[in-house]
Amino acid sequence: MTTTEPSPAATARPSLRLARERFLSGGPLPGGVPEEIVAAWRRARFFGVPHDLREPAVPASRPADSALLGAARPVLDRIVPALDTDRSLLVLTDERLRVLWSAGSVPGLDPCPVLSEQEVGNNSAALALRTRRRAEVHGPEHFLDRWQDVSAVSVPVLDPEGGRVVGTLTVASRLCAVRSPHPQAALAEAAATAVETELRTRAGRVERVLLDAYLRAGQDRAVAALDGRNRLISAAAQRLLTSEVLAALERTAVSTRQADGTDPAASPEAAASGLVELPEGAGCTARITPVRLDGTVVGVVAVLEPLDAAPLPVPDPPAPSVALTGSSVPWRHVVARAAELARSRRPLLLTGERGSGKSALARELLGPGPVQEADAARDAGLAGALPTWPADRPLLLRHAERLAQPGVAALNSLLDTHPDTRLLVTYTPGAPVGPCLQRLLDKLSARSVTLPPLRERTEDIRELLPALAPRPAPGQPPLTWTLDALRALERYQWPGNVTELAHVVRALAEHRRMSGPVRRSELPDAVRDGPAARPLSPMEHAERAAILEALRLHGGNKARAAAALGIARATLYRKLRGYRG
């Protein structure tokens, strides 16, 4: 399933123990200590993790409803009898590294409620989540005192539809005499594969059960079937729905699933069919019926009825910022990192593919105040922007890759004389750069953030769709999508990223003549018929992770990333094209 490099501790346990002791005491480190281990210790110190930590400062709250745990529990229950539970610990986490389930024990090792680096420092689960491949951490590679005699192997669990990491599986044991691979590595990989298979099976069954319930309710009525992710809406319901009503039904679907199996008095809507409390001015009522699969609530069917006297329409709230829309781990990490860097008055470089949202995020980071904006695509020498720029006003420079020599020289001079300039720069890697522009990029690379392309955060597409759609005319329903259309949108590679998605959404909203949800047949040919990204081999997964990490470290500069990896730039381009399939 996945591959991993031999642990750096495999051949250097004594020197790593000495290095860690010197690191904690502030002394000089001995030679030969792997840089990635030192970097992990530094991150733990930056996050304020005490090396003698006994328990996390803030216990993690487990999610009330976890599709991952529901799918994983039957698999894990079959594995536990084969596990040496007196000397091994099996742990399942979600995508936030909160521990959902654990079994077994390791002498001297109590399970933690959360395994994020911010709480416990370097560990295999956090490494597997970040690299999307199997990861091992042994003994002194850990930051915590309590894990110095522990070896652990972790494997990411991937969503079978979108490919995003939804959790990790970890096997921990006493420090291995024979280091990498961990003796339980095969068990961890097999368990993760079995959980992914169960997730795939359950996802298909939930959609079929939801569709059956929707059809039984009658498509000639105002009916909506929802589970918090998928939605089926009849044409009659489209005419009654507003964005506020749809949001209320989505919340009800999620809360009904979460309340299933709890005290019915805590959630009357989850206990039985009943009326949903809709926002004031909704103009209709909604009665829900829970949809069950194997005795578990997986969604709801809502039947809408118009009120006799429709109240005056309530104005829609402001549209959410597209720049901040998205709940995927890569996007949340990028936005948080960019916001952290933007708090200071020093320059910030945003890199990424064309259309990935660099300019939109930059404007969001700069806030509502006045901003001087310069576009090198229109003014390559910055002759029109810099002379009129007030020194106390932030400057947003777009398309830095299009700068001409005079513009690059002017910015280099500005940064040399005023290094604390409030400057945000967007840069799209690709074309060769001259030495002067490279010098500018080198200055900015220490404070840079690389935005992920849309194909690497496809789970955000469903959140982006309502944010990108134009506001419907009064009395018109919001734009919705069939499950088949959503799958096609999520499988398309989006070479133009969010900008291309926005163009597709707005074109459909303005020009479609059909009613009801957008069908797959209405999508552009390339989106409708485009093949899903081909599955990568374990070796390709490892290569891709290494290339993406090198690009991140070098601010998106492909030439430098290739040099760091020891491959030709043409080879790097070829491999990236091959991964897109």
C-alpha positions as CSV (number, residue, x, y, z in Angstrom):
1,M,0.0,0.0,0.0
2,T,2.7,2.5,1.0
3,T,6.4,2.7,1.4
4,T,8.7,4.3,3.8
5,E,12.3,5.2,4.1
6,P,14.5,3.5,6.8
7,S,14.2,5.3,10.1
8,P,17.2,7.7,10.7
9,A,17.4,6.2,14.1
10,A,18.0,2.7,12.7
11,T,21.8,3.1,12.6
12,A,22.3,5.9,15.1
13,R,20.4,5.2,18.4
14,P,23.2,6.1,20.8
15,S,24.1,9.3,18.9
16,L,20.4,10.3,18.7
17,R,20.0,9.9,22.5
18,L,23.1,12.0,23.1
19,A,21.9,14.6,20.5
20,R,18.5,14.8,22.1
21,E,20.0,15.4,25.5
22,R,22.2,18.1,24.2
23,F,19.3,19.7,22.3
24,L,17.2,19.8,25.5
25,S,20.1,21.3,27.5
26,G,20.9,23.8,24.8
27,G,24.4,22.3,24.0
28,P,25.9,21.8,20.5
29,L,24.7,18.8,18.6
30,P,27.0,16.0,17.5
31,G,27.6,15.6,13.8
32,G,25.5,13.3,11.6
33,V,22.1,14.0,13.3
34,P,19.4,13.9,10.6
35,E,18.1,17.4,9.9
36,E,14.5,16.2,9.8
37,I,14.8,14.9,13.4
38,V,16.3,18.1,14.6
39,A,13.5,20.1,12.8
40,A,10.9,17.9,14.5
41,W,12.4,18.7,17.9
42,R,12.5,22.4,17.1
43,R,8.8,22.3,16.1
44,A,8.0,20.7,19.5
45,R,9.9,23.5,21.3
46,F,8.2,26.1,19.1
47,F,4.8,24.7,20.0
48,G,5.7,24.8,23.7
49,V,5.5,21.0,24.3
50,P,7.3,20.1,27.5
51,H,9.7,17.1,27.0
52,D,8.6,15.7,30.4
53,L,4.9,15.9,29.5
54,R,2.7,13.4,31.3
55,E,-0.7,14.4,29.9
56,P,-1.8,16.9,27.1
57,A,-2.7,20.3,28.5
58,V,-6.1,20.2,26.9
59,P,-7.8,16.8,26.5
60,A,-9.1,16.3,23.0
61,S,-12.9,15.9,22.6
62,R,-13.9,12.9,20.5
63,P,-16.3,13.6,17.7
64,A,-19.9,12.5,18.6
65,D,-20.3,11.0,15.2
66,S,-17.5,9.3,13.2
67,A,-18.0,7.5,9.9
68,L,-14.4,6.4,10.2
69,L,-14.9,4.8,13.5
70,G,-18.1,3.1,12.4
71,A,-16.3,1.6,9.4
72,A,-13.1,0.7,11.3
73,R,-14.6,-0.9,14.4
74,P,-15.6,-4.2,12.7
75,V,-12.1,-4.4,11.1
76,L,-10.3,-3.6,14.3
77,D,-12.4,-6.0,16.4
78,R,-11.2,-8.8,14.0
79,I,-7.6,-7.7,14.3
80,V,-7.3,-7.3,18.1
81,P,-7.3,-11.1,18.9
82,A,-4.2,-11.5,16.6
83,L,-2.4,-8.6,18.4
84,D,0.0,-9.2,21.2
85,T,-2.1,-6.9,23.4
86,D,0.3,-7.2,26.4
87,R,3.1,-5.7,24.4
88,S,1.5,-3.7,21.5
89,L,-0.9,-0.8,21.3
90,L,-3.2,-0.3,18.3
91,V,-4.6,3.2,17.9
92,L,-7.1,4.8,15.4
93,T,-7.2,8.6,15.0
94,D,-9.2,11.0,12.9
95,E,-7.8,13.6,10.5
96,R,-7.2,15.9,13.5
97,L,-5.2,13.2,15.2
98,R,-7.8,12.8,18.0
99,V,-7.8,9.2,19.3
100,L,-11.1,7.5,18.4
101,W,-10.2,4.0,19.5
102,S,-7.4,2.0,21.1
103,A,-6.6,-1.5,22.2
104,G,-3.7,-3.3,23.9
105,S,-1.0,-1.8,26.0
106,V,2.7,-1.1,26.1
107,P,4.4,-1.2,29.6
108,G,5.0,2.4,30.7
109,L,3.0,3.9,27.8
110,D,-0.4,5.3,28.5
111,P,-2.4,6.2,25.4
112,C,-2.8,9.9,24.7
113,P,-6.2,11.5,23.7
114,V,-4.5,13.4,20.8
115,L,-1.4,12.8,18.8
116,S,-0.9,16.1,17.0
117,E,2.7,17.6,17.0
118,Q,1.3,20.7,18.8
119,E,0.4,18.6,21.8
120,V,2.9,15.8,22.0
121,G,5.7,16.6,19.5
122,N,7.2,14.2,16.9
123,N,5.4,10.9,16.4
124,S,4.5,8.5,13.6
125,A,0.8,9.4,13.4
126,A,1.5,13.1,12.8
127,L,4.2,12.2,10.3
128,A,2.0,9.8,8.4
129,L,-0.8,12.4,8.2
130,R,1.6,15.0,6.8
131,T,3.4,12.8,4.3
132,R,0.4,10.6,3.3
133,R,2.5,7.4,3.6
134,R,3.6,4.9,6.1
135,A,5.8,6.5,8.8
136,E,7.9,5.1,11.6
137,V,9.4,6.9,14.6
138,H,11.7,5.1,17.0
139,G,13.0,5.8,20.5
140,P,15.0,9.1,20.7
141,E,13.4,10.4,17.5
142,H,10.4,11.2,19.8
143,F,10.5,14.5,21.7
144,L,8.8,13.2,24.8
145,D,10.7,11.5,27.6
146,R,7.9,8.9,28.0
147,W,8.4,7.6,24.5
148,Q,12.1,7.2,24.5
149,D,11.8,3.4,24.6
150,V,8.9,3.2,22.1
151,S,8.8,2.3,18.4
152,A,5.7,3.1,16.4
153,V,4.5,2.7,12.8
154,S,1.5,4.6,11.4
155,V,-0.4,4.3,8.1
156,P,-2.7,7.0,6.8
157,V,-6.3,6.0,6.1
158,L,-7.6,7.6,2.8
159,D,-11.1,8.5,1.8
160,P,-11.9,6.1,-1.1
161,E,-13.8,8.9,-3.0
162,G,-11.7,12.0,-2.6
163,G,-8.4,10.5,-1.6
164,R,-8.0,12.8,1.4
165,V,-6.5,11.5,4.6
166,V,-9.4,10.9,7.1
167,G,-7.3,9.3,9.9
168,T,-4.4,7.2,10.8
169,L,-3.7,3.7,12.2
170,T,-0.8,3.2,14.6
171,V,0.8,0.2,16.1
172,A,3.2,1.0,19.0
173,S,5.5,-1.4,20.9
174,R,8.7,-1.4,23.0
175,L,11.8,-0.1,21.2
176,C,12.6,-2.6,18.4
177,A,15.9,-4.4,18.4
178,V,15.6,-4.6,14.5
179,R,14.5,-1.1,13.5
180,S,12.9,-0.3,10.2
181,P,10.6,-1.8,9.0
182,H,8.7,-2.1,12.2
183,P,7.7,-5.7,12.9
184,Q,4.0,-4.7,12.9
185,A,4.2,-2.6,9.7
186,A,2.5,-5.2,7.6
187,L,-0.3,-5.4,10.2
188,A,-0.8,-1.7,10.2
189,E,-0.9,-1.5,6.4
190,A,-3.3,-4.4,6.1
191,A,-5.6,-2.9,8.7
192,A,-5.7,0.5,7.0
193,T,-6.5,-1.2,3.6
194,A,-9.3,-3.1,5.2
195,V,-10.7,0.1,6.8
196,E,-10.6,1.9,3.4
197,T,-12.4,-1.0,1.8
198,E,-15.1,-0.8,4.4
199,L,-15.4,3.0,4.0
200,R,-15.9,2.5,0.2
201,T,-18.6,-0.2,0.8
202,R,-20.5,1.9,3.3
203,A,-20.3,5.1,1.2
204,G,-22.0,3.3,-1.7
205,R,-24.7,1.8,0.6
206,V,-25.5,5.1,2.3
207,E,-26.1,6.8,-1.1
208,R,-28.3,4.0,-2.3
209,V,-30.4,4.0,0.9
210,L,-30.7,7.8,0.7
211,L,-31.8,7.6,-2.9
212,D,-34.4,4.9,-2.2
213,A,-35.9,7.0,0.6
214,Y,-36.0,10.1,-1.7
215,L,-37.8,8.1,-4.4
216,R,-40.3,6.6,-2.0
217,A,-41.2,10.1,-0.7
218,G,-42.3,11.1,-4.2
219,Q,-40.5,13.3,-6.6
220,D,-43.7,15.2,-7.5
221,R,-43.7,16.6,-4.0
222,A,-41.4,19.1,-2.4
223,V,-38.9,16.6,-1.0
224,A,-35.2,16.9,0.0
225,A,-33.0,14.0,1.1
226,L,-29.8,15.0,2.9
227,D,-27.0,13.4,5.0
228,G,-24.8,16.4,5.6
229,R,-22.7,15.7,2.5
230,N,-25.1,14.5,-0.2
231,R,-28.4,16.1,-1.1
232,L,-31.3,15.2,-3.4
233,I,-33.8,17.9,-4.0
234,S,-37.0,17.7,-6.1
235,A,-38.0,20.5,-8.5
236,A,-41.0,21.4,-6.2
237,A,-38.6,21.7,-3.2
238,Q,-36.2,23.9,-5.3
239,R,-39.0,26.5,-5.6
240,L,-39.5,26.7,-1.8
241,L,-35.9,26.4,-0.7
242,T,-33.8,29.4,0.2
243,S,-30.1,29.3,1.3
244,E,-31.1,29.7,4.9
245,V,-33.7,26.9,4.8
246,L,-31.2,24.6,3.0
247,A,-28.6,25.3,5.7
248,A,-31.1,24.5,8.4
249,L,-32.0,21.2,6.8
250,E,-28.3,20.3,6.5
251,R,-27.7,21.1,10.2
252,T,-30.7,19.0,11.1
253,A,-29.4,16.1,9.0
254,V,-26.0,16.2,10.8
255,S,-27.5,16.7,14.3
256,T,-30.0,13.8,13.7
257,R,-27.1,11.5,12.8
258,Q,-25.0,12.6,15.8
259,A,-28.0,12.3,18.2
260,D,-28.8,8.7,17.1
261,G,-28.4,6.4,20.0
262,T,-28.3,9.1,22.6
263,D,-31.1,10.3,25.0
264,P,-34.1,11.1,22.7
265,A,-35.1,13.9,25.0
266,A,-31.8,15.7,24.0
267,S,-32.9,16.0,20.4
268,P,-36.6,15.6,19.6
269,E,-35.9,15.8,15.9
270,A,-33.6,12.8,16.1
271,A,-36.1,10.7,18.1
272,A,-38.8,10.5,15.5
273,S,-40.3,12.3,12.5
274,G,-41.2,15.9,13.3
275,L,-41.2,19.5,12.3
276,V,-37.9,21.3,11.9
277,E,-37.5,24.7,13.3
278,L,-36.7,26.9,10.2
279,P,-35.4,30.5,10.1
280,E,-37.9,33.3,10.4
281,G,-39.4,34.2,7.0
282,A,-38.8,30.7,5.5
283,G,-42.2,30.7,3.9
284,C,-42.6,26.9,4.4
285,T,-42.6,24.1,6.9
286,A,-40.4,21.0,6.9
287,R,-41.2,17.6,8.4
288,I,-38.3,15.2,8.6
289,T,-38.1,11.4,8.7
290,P,-34.8,9.8,9.7
291,V,-33.2,7.4,7.1
292,R,-31.6,4.3,8.6
293,L,-29.1,1.8,7.5
294,D,-28.5,-1.3,9.6
295,G,-30.4,0.5,12.4
296,T,-28.2,3.6,12.3
297,V,-29.5,7.0,11.2
298,V,-27.5,8.0,8.1
299,G,-29.6,11.0,6.9
300,V,-33.1,12.5,6.7
301,V,-35.9,13.0,4.2
302,A,-37.6,16.4,4.5
303,V,-41.1,17.1,3.1
304,L,-41.7,20.8,2.6
305,E,-45.1,22.5,2.7
306,P,-45.7,26.2,1.7
307,L,-47.4,28.5,4.3
308,D,-50.7,30.1,3.3
309,A,-49.3,33.6,3.7
310,A,-45.7,33.9,2.8
311,P,-43.9,36.5,4.9
312,L,-41.8,39.2,3.4
313,P,-38.4,37.8,2.1
314,V,-35.4,38.2,4.4
315,P,-32.3,39.5,2.7
316,D,-29.5,37.0,2.3
317,P,-26.5,37.3,4.5
318,P,-23.2,38.4,3.0
319,A,-21.7,35.6,0.8
320,P,-18.8,33.8,2.5
321,S,-15.3,34.7,1.5
322,V,-14.1,32.3,-1.2
323,A,-10.5,32.8,-0.1
324,L,-11.3,31.2,3.3
325,T,-13.8,28.5,2.1
326,G,-12.6,25.0,2.7
327,S,-12.2,22.6,5.6
328,S,-9.6,20.2,4.1
329,V,-6.4,19.7,6.2
330,P,-4.1,21.1,3.4
331,W,-6.2,24.3,3.0
332,R,-6.8,24.9,6.8
333,H,-3.0,24.5,7.3
334,V,-2.2,27.0,4.5
335,V,-4.7,29.6,5.6
336,A,-3.6,29.4,9.2
337,R,0.1,29.6,8.3
338,A,-0.5,32.6,6.0
339,A,-2.6,34.4,8.6
340,E,0.1,33.8,11.2
341,L,2.8,35.3,8.9
342,A,0.7,38.2,7.8
343,R,0.4,39.5,11.3
344,S,3.8,41.1,11.1
345,R,4.8,44.0,8.8
346,R,7.3,42.0,6.9
347,P,6.9,40.8,3.3
348,L,5.0,37.6,2.5
349,L,5.1,35.5,-0.7
350,L,2.1,33.4,-1.8
351,T,3.0,30.9,-4.5
352,G,0.8,28.3,-6.3
353,E,-0.6,27.3,-9.6
354,R,-2.6,29.6,-11.8
355,G,-6.1,30.1,-10.3
356,S,-5.4,28.5,-6.9
357,G,-6.6,31.6,-5.0
358,K,-3.4,33.5,-4.3
359,S,-4.8,37.0,-5.0
360,A,-8.1,36.3,-3.2
361,L,-6.3,35.1,-0.1
362,A,-3.8,38.0,-0.2
363,R,-6.7,40.5,-0.2
364,E,-8.4,38.7,2.7
365,L,-5.1,38.8,4.7
366,L,-4.7,42.5,4.1
367,G,-8.2,43.3,5.5
368,P,-10.7,46.0,4.6
369,G,-8.4,49.0,4.7
370,P,-7.0,50.8,1.7
371,V,-4.4,48.7,-0.3
372,Q,-2.1,49.8,-3.1
373,E,-2.3,47.1,-5.8
374,A,0.2,46.5,-8.6
375,D,-0.2,43.9,-11.4
376,A,3.1,43.0,-13.1
377,A,1.1,41.5,-15.9
378,R,0.0,45.0,-16.9
379,D,2.9,47.1,-15.5
380,A,6.0,44.9,-15.7
381,G,8.3,47.7,-14.6
382,L,6.0,49.0,-11.8
383,A,6.4,52.5,-13.2
384,G,2.8,53.3,-12.4
385,A,2.5,51.7,-8.9
386,L,5.6,52.4,-6.9
387,P,6.0,56.1,-7.4
388,T,2.4,56.7,-6.2
389,W,2.6,54.2,-3.3
390,P,2.1,55.8,0.2
391,A,4.6,54.3,2.5
392,D,2.0,53.6,5.2
393,R,-0.3,51.6,2.9
394,P,0.1,47.9,2.3
395,L,1.2,46.9,-1.2
396,L,-0.2,43.9,-3.1
397,L,2.0,42.8,-6.0
398,R,0.3,40.3,-8.3
399,H,2.0,38.1,-11.0
400,A,5.6,38.6,-9.8
401,E,6.7,36.1,-12.4
402,R,5.9,38.8,-15.1
403,L,8.1,41.4,-13.6
404,A,10.6,43.1,-16.0
405,Q,14.1,44.0,-15.0
406,P,13.3,47.6,-13.8
407,G,10.5,46.4,-11.6
408,V,12.6,43.6,-10.0
409,A,15.4,46.1,-9.4
410,A,13.0,48.6,-7.8
411,L,11.6,46.0,-5.5
412,N,15.0,44.6,-4.5
413,S,16.1,48.1,-3.7
414,L,13.0,48.7,-1.7
415,L,13.5,45.6,0.4
416,D,17.1,46.3,1.0
417,T,16.3,49.8,2.4
418,H,12.9,48.9,4.1
419,P,13.0,45.2,5.0
420,D,9.8,45.6,7.1
421,T,7.7,46.8,4.2
422,R,4.1,45.6,4.4
423,L,4.2,43.8,1.1
424,L,2.3,40.7,-0.2
425,V,3.5,39.1,-3.4
426,T,1.8,36.4,-5.5
427,Y,3.9,34.3,-7.7
428,T,3.1,31.5,-10.2
429,P,6.1,29.1,-10.7
430,G,6.8,27.7,-14.2
431,A,8.7,30.0,-16.5
432,P,12.5,30.3,-16.1
433,V,13.6,33.3,-14.0
434,G,16.5,35.6,-14.4
435,P,19.1,36.1,-11.6
436,C,17.6,39.4,-10.5
437,L,14.1,38.0,-10.0
438,Q,15.7,34.9,-8.4
439,R,17.4,37.1,-5.9
440,L,14.0,38.7,-5.1
441,L,12.4,35.3,-4.6
442,D,15.2,34.2,-2.4
443,K,14.6,37.2,-0.1
444,L,10.9,36.4,0.1
445,S,11.2,32.6,0.4
446,A,11.9,32.6,4.1
447,R,8.3,33.9,4.6
448,S,6.4,32.1,1.9
449,V,3.3,29.9,1.7
450,T,2.4,27.5,-1.2
451,L,-1.3,27.1,-1.9
452,P,-2.4,23.6,-2.8
453,P,-4.0,23.1,-6.2
454,L,-7.7,22.3,-6.2
455,R,-7.1,18.6,-7.3
456,E,-5.3,18.1,-3.9
457,R,-8.2,19.4,-1.9
458,T,-11.2,18.1,-3.8
459,E,-13.1,17.6,-0.5
460,D,-13.5,21.5,-0.5
461,I,-15.4,21.5,-3.8
462,R,-18.8,21.0,-2.2
463,E,-18.1,24.0,0.2
464,L,-16.8,26.1,-2.7
465,L,-19.9,25.6,-4.9
466,P,-22.3,27.8,-2.9
467,A,-19.7,30.4,-2.3
468,L,-18.9,30.7,-6.0
469,A,-22.5,30.7,-7.3
470,P,-24.1,34.1,-8.0
471,R,-26.8,35.1,-5.5
472,P,-30.1,33.8,-6.9
473,A,-32.8,36.3,-8.0
474,P,-35.6,36.9,-5.5
475,G,-37.9,33.9,-5.4
476,Q,-35.4,31.7,-7.2
477,P,-33.9,28.6,-5.4
478,P,-30.1,28.3,-4.9
479,L,-28.1,26.3,-7.3
480,T,-27.9,22.6,-6.2
481,W,-26.2,19.5,-7.7
482,T,-27.0,15.9,-8.2
483,L,-24.7,13.3,-6.7
484,D,-23.5,12.2,-10.1
485,A,-22.6,15.8,-11.0
486,L,-20.7,16.3,-7.7
487,R,-18.7,13.1,-8.3
488,A,-17.7,14.4,-11.8
489,L,-16.7,17.8,-10.3
490,E,-14.5,16.0,-7.7
491,R,-12.9,13.7,-10.2
492,Y,-11.9,16.4,-12.7
493,Q,-8.3,17.6,-12.4
494,W,-9.1,21.3,-12.6
495,P,-6.0,22.6,-14.3
496,G,-7.3,26.2,-13.8
497,N,-8.1,25.4,-10.2
498,V,-10.7,27.6,-8.3
499,T,-10.8,30.1,-11.1
500,E,-11.9,27.4,-13.6
501,L,-14.4,26.0,-11.1
502,A,-15.9,29.5,-10.6
503,H,-16.2,30.0,-14.4
504,V,-18.1,26.7,-14.7
505,V,-20.5,27.5,-11.7
506,R,-21.3,31.0,-12.9
507,A,-21.9,29.9,-16.5
508,L,-24.3,27.2,-15.3
509,A,-26.1,29.6,-13.0
510,E,-26.6,32.3,-15.7
511,H,-27.3,30.2,-18.8
512,R,-29.0,26.9,-17.8
513,R,-32.6,26.5,-18.9
514,M,-33.4,23.4,-16.8
515,S,-34.9,23.3,-13.3
516,G,-33.9,21.2,-10.4
517,P,-30.3,20.2,-9.4
518,V,-27.5,20.5,-12.0
519,R,-27.1,17.1,-13.7
520,R,-23.9,15.6,-14.9
521,S,-25.1,16.0,-18.5
522,E,-25.1,19.8,-18.1
523,L,-21.4,20.0,-17.2
524,P,-18.8,21.0,-19.8
525,D,-17.5,18.1,-21.8
526,A,-14.1,18.0,-20.2
527,V,-15.6,18.0,-16.7
528,R,-18.4,15.5,-17.5
529,D,-16.2,13.0,-19.4
530,G,-12.8,13.5,-17.8
531,P,-11.4,10.3,-16.4
532,A,-10.7,10.1,-12.7
533,A,-7.1,10.5,-11.7
534,R,-5.4,7.1,-12.2
535,P,-4.4,5.3,-9.0
536,L,-0.8,5.7,-8.1
537,S,1.5,2.8,-7.1
538,P,3.1,2.8,-3.6
539,M,6.4,4.0,-5.2
540,E,4.6,6.8,-7.0
541,H,2.9,7.9,-3.8
542,A,6.2,8.1,-2.1
543,E,7.9,10.0,-5.0
544,R,5.0,12.4,-5.2
545,A,5.1,13.2,-1.5
546,A,8.8,13.8,-1.7
547,I,8.4,16.1,-4.7
548,L,5.6,18.1,-3.1
549,E,7.6,18.5,0.1
550,A,10.6,19.7,-1.8
551,L,8.5,22.2,-3.7
552,R,7.1,23.5,-0.5
553,L,10.5,23.9,1.1
554,H,11.8,25.8,-2.0
555,G,8.7,28.1,-2.4
556,G,7.4,26.3,-5.5
557,N,10.7,26.7,-7.4
558,K,10.8,23.6,-9.5
559,A,14.5,24.0,-10.5
560,R,15.6,24.2,-6.9
561,A,13.3,21.4,-5.8
562,A,14.7,19.1,-8.6
563,A,18.3,20.0,-7.5
564,A,17.5,19.1,-3.9
565,L,16.0,15.8,-5.0
566,G,19.0,15.0,-7.2
567,I,16.9,14.8,-10.4
568,A,16.8,16.8,-13.6
569,R,14.1,19.5,-13.8
570,A,12.7,17.8,-16.9
571,T,12.3,14.6,-14.9
572,L,10.4,16.5,-12.1
573,Y,8.0,18.0,-14.7
574,R,7.5,14.6,-16.3
575,K,6.7,13.0,-13.0
576,L,4.2,15.7,-12.0
577,R,2.4,15.4,-15.3
578,G,2.3,11.6,-14.8
579,Y,0.8,11.9,-11.4
580,R,-2.1,13.9,-12.8
581,G,-2.8,10.8,-15.0
